[in-house]
Amino acid sequence: MPPVPVASNLYSETGKFSEVVKGDLERIYVPNLRSNDVYVVDPQAMKVVDRFRVGIGPQHIVPSWDLRTLWVTNNAEGRTDGSLTPINPKTGKPGKAVMVDDPYNMYFTPDGKSAIVVAEARKRLDFRDPRSMAMQYSIDVPDCPGVNHADFAIDGRFAIFTCEFTGSLVKIDLIERKVLGYLKLSMPSTRFKEVRAPRGEPGKAWEPGPTEVCTVERGMPQDIRSAPDGRRFYIADMHADGVHVVDGASFTKVGFIPTGLGAHGLYPSRDGTKLYVANRGSHRIHGPKKGDGSVSVIDFATEKVVARWGVPGGGSPDMGNVSADGKYLWLAARYDDVIYRFDTASGEVGQVKVGAEPHGLTVWPQPGRYSLGHTGNLR
């Protein structure tokens, strides 16, 4: 894999663009799960400039390892006709879809030799040729129902995937191609009470609502991200309403940070000092519109929440990424059919109307040398 120039910050190279993305259109690509299409948004004009149909159930827009293609993962949940739709980032137009079984999400090995199709319903990780998507080999994860999101060791030797439906994690040895073990995540004693009435108001600081005794025995882990030095991993949990902290080497839980109702997406700031947490505003997979969604900002150095931003009128921040200049955090509103643009200095929120049930949007182009997948985990 490409070397990590700064051992204390694996995100150190995400502040400058690769020559590969020169000439790529500045766009936000939004997969809409229920309308089976992708909306293309001009971030400067804050409006939709294109729309095209894709396969069944588009979940995420995934930048390829070599930064040349954006892949739409159409997992066709409950069916057998899943596919990957390539988008040319220089034109913003889709190409011919490749038929791939159950591509809920997709990552790339740090050496760029394999795409990892996360076949969620199959409890399987399918390693495929990163361009043709021809199958190379698979790793079964039988005790990881709902295998979902991932991040990678700083040296590329292992990956940790979240298991959404068992409240656990699975650690994968990428060298020996095997499961190293599972970790059940313990739940906090309290969590935030789900409230339907939105509390976010323009110009006012947002704070989490009332808490309740947590009677849920297992969590629902979602996104996962590495600390800048690669030692710890942070896991957002929709049922625990916060972020678990796990030591990567020992594969043990070492902490927990409460953030907000329905913690879901995780995105490092462009300078690698902070972690943005998208709190979806519900404990449910299919939550209500105009819920108590928010964004919490964690300082990596202290592991403390240093800012909180609500959605005026309520909402459901989900998946997305940070703009190239770090000034904005773009997130899909999973239950509200819009996307948000959070100002990372003030927390001010702008919105653009998109299709039905937007999910894993990506911001493009992004700075960095290569992509590990998802909505743009660049290094």
N, C-alpha and C positions, 0 to 999 in steps of 0.2 A: 504494500500500500504506500501511497505518498507519505513521506516523513512528516511528523508534527514538528514544525520549527520551534514553537514555544511550548515547552513541556507543561507549563502552568496554565496554558489556555489553548485547548484544542480547537477553539473557534477563532484563533488569531488570523487565519487566512480568509475569513468571511467579511473582510472589510474592503476587498478589491476584486474587480471583475476579471474573469478569465477572458482571453482573446476569443474563445469559442462563442461567447454570447454577444460579441460585437455585432450590432445590426439587428438584434432580436427586438421585437416590439415590446413596448412597456405596457403590460396588460395584467389584469386579474382574471384568472380562469376559474369558473365556478361550476362544479358538477351538481346537478339538481336530481336528487335521488328518485323522486316520484314523477317528474316530468321527462326523465330519460334524455336530458339534453345538457349542453354546456353553454353557459352565458359568458361572453367575453366583455369585460368592463375596461374602459379607459380610465385609469386612476386620476389623471389630471382633470379630465372633463367630468368625472364622477357620473358616467352614464354608460349604459349597455350599447356596444357598437357592433356586436355580432352574436349569433346564436346558431347552434347546429345540433342535430340529433346524434346520439351515440348509442351504445348497447343498453341492455337492460340493467337498471340499478347502478348508475355511476356513483361511486363512493368517494374517490380521491383523484386529484391531479398530481402525478408523481414525476418530478424531473429525473431523467436518466443519469446514470453515473457520469457519462461523458458530456452532459449538459446540452446535448444536441436534440433531444426529443422530450416532449411532455406526454406521459402516458395517462390515459383515463382508465381507471380500473372499474369495469362494469361486472359486478360479481353475480348478477342474475340470481339472487338469493332464492333457494328452493327449486332452482331449475338446473339444467346442465348446459346452458348455452352462454356461459360467461365469456367475456372478451376484454381485450385491451385495445383502446383506440389511440393511435399516435397523433400528436399535434406537432406541426412544424412551428417552432417559436419565432421564426423569421417572417412567417406569413400569417400566423395565427389560425391556420386552416387544418382540419383533420385529414388523416390518410385512411387507408384501408385497415379495418380492424383485424386483429389476430385472435383466433379462438383460443381461449385459455380457461381451464377449469377453475371456477370459484376464486377469482382474484379480488378478494375484499380489499387488500392493501398490497403494497409492494415496496421492497427495499433492495439495496444492492450491497454485495459484499465489499468491504473497504478496498480490496484490490481491483475491483471492477470486473472480475471474471464471471460473476453470476448475478442475475436478478433473483430476488427471493420473493416469490409470489406467496402471500399469506392466504392459504386456502382455509379460511376460518371454519366453514362447515365440515371440512374434511379432517380437522385437527392435524394439519400437515403443513410443512414448509417445503415448497417446490422450488428447487434451484434450477434456473433456466438460463440459456444463452441470453445475454443482456440486449442483443439486437434482434435476433430471429425469434426468441422466446421458445426455442426448442428445449425440451426437457433434458436436464443433465442428471439430477438425482433428487431424492426427497428425504426429508427427516420427519418422521412421525412424532407428534407430541400428544400422545393419547390422554394424558392427564391435564391437558390445557384446552378445555372447551372455550370457544370464543377467543382463540389466539388472535391477536389484534395489532398492537403497536410495538415498536422495537427501538433500541439504540445499541451502540456498539462500544466495545472497549477502546481505549485510546490507542492501543497497539494493534487493534483489529483481530485479536485472537478469539474473542467471544462476543456474543450478543445476548441481550436479555429481552424477552418478549412478554407482554402482558397477557393474562388469561382472564378475560372479562367475566366469564360465568362461574368461576370458582374462587375469585378473589385472590389470585395467586400469580406468580411469575414463573417462567421457565428460562433456564440459562443454557445456551447452546454453544458447544465447542465448535468453532468454525474451521479449525485445523483438522481435528479428528472426525468431524461431521457427526456429532452425537449429542444427546441430551446429558448435561452435567448434573441437573437436579431441578427441583421445584421449591418454591418458597411461598408459604401461605402468609398473607399479609394480615396482621392483627388489626382489629377495628378500634377506634378511639372510644372513650366512655360516653362522649356526647357528640352530636352533630347538629347541623342547622335544621330548623324546622322549615318544611316546605310551605311557602306562602304564595298565594295566587295573586294577591294585589301587588303591583309593582311599587317599589319605594324610591326608585331613582328619580331625582329631580334635577333639571338643568342648573348648573352653578353651585350645587351643594355636594359636599363630600358624602360618598356612599359608605355605609358600614353594614356588615352582615346583620341579619335579623336575629330573632330569638333562637335559642338552642333547645334541644330535647335529649333525653337519654337515648343513646344509640342501642337499639335492640336488634339490629341487623347483625347476623353472625358472620357474614362474609361480604367483602366489598365488591366493587365493580371497577377494577383498574382499567385505565384508558391509555392516554399518551405517556411516554417515558422519555426523559432526556438526561444526558450526562452532565455532571458538573464540569466546569472548564478544565480542571486538572485531571479529570477522568476517574477520580477515586470513588465518587458517589453518584448514584442515579436517583432521579426524582420521578415519582410515579403519581399521576393525577388519579383520584378515585372518586367516582360519581356518588357512591353510597357513603363514603367517609367524609366527603366535603372538604378535602384537602389533599396534601401531597405527602406520600410516604418517602422517607429517605433511606436508601439501601446502599450498603457498602458493596462495591462490585466484586472485589477480590474474595471476601469471605462469604458473600451472598447472604448477608444478614441485614435485618431491618435495624436502623440505628436512630431513627427519629420520625417525627410527623409534624407537618405544618398546616394548621387549619387555614383555608383560604376563602371558601364560599360555597354556596349551594350547587351541587353537581359539578365538582371540579373535573375538567375534561381535557382541554388542549394545553400544551406546554411549548413555549417559544422563547429562546434566549434573545436578549437584546443584541443589537448589532455590535456593541463593544464587548459583549461577553460578561458583563457585570451583573445583569439582572435576568430573572426568569419571569415571563408573563404567563399567568395561569388564567385560562378561559373557564369560567364557572357557568355551566349551561343553565342553571336556574331551576333544575328539577332532578329528583332522584330517578325519574322514570326514563326509559328509552324513548317513549313517545310522550313528551311533556306538553304542557299547555302553552298557548301563545301568550306573549306579554308577561312572562314569568320574571322572577327576581334574579335574572342573569347579571353577571358582572365580570370584571377582570381584576385580579390581584397581582401585585408586583412583588416578587421575592428578591431580596439582595443575596446573591450567591455567597458572599463572604460571611455574612452573619446568619443566613438562613431565616431571616425575619421578613414579614410582610411590611413593605415601606410605602405602599400606595394602594388604593382601591378605587376602581371606577365603575359606577353603575351605568345602566342603560336607561336614559330618560324615557319614561312610559313603559318600561319593562322590555325584556327580550331574552334571547337564548344564544349567547356567544359559544362557538363550538370549535371549529378547526380553521386554520389559515396560516399566516406567516407575517413577518415584519418586512416593511419596505426596504429597498436597497440602502437608502440613506438613514434608516433607523427612526425616521420621524413618525411613522404610522404603523399600527398593528391592524392588519386586515383579518376579519373573522367572519365566517358564515354564521347566520342566525338559523339554527337547525329547525326551529319550530315556527319561524316568523317570515320566511320567504324573502328575506333581505340579506344584504351583507353589511357589516359595520367597518368603519374606518375610525379607530381610536387614535387620537393624538397622544403620542407617548410622553409628551411634556405636560399636558394639561388633563388628559383623559377625556377631552371633548369628543363626542361621537357624531359621525356622519353616516348616512345610510344610502344604499342603492337597492331598488327593487329588482329581484331576480326571479328564477323559476321556483318550482314546488319542492321544498325541503332541500335547500342547499347544504352541502356537507364539506368535504375536504378541499377547500379552494387553495390555489397557490398564487403567489405573487411572482411575476417574472418580468425581466431577468433578476436573478439574485447573485450577489458576489460570492466567490468561493472557487476552489479548484475542482471539486467533484461533489456529486450528490450521493448520499446514502439512502435517498428515497423519501417516502411518505410525502408530505406537502412541501418538501424542500429542506431536508436536514443536510446542509452543506458544510463542508470542511475544507 
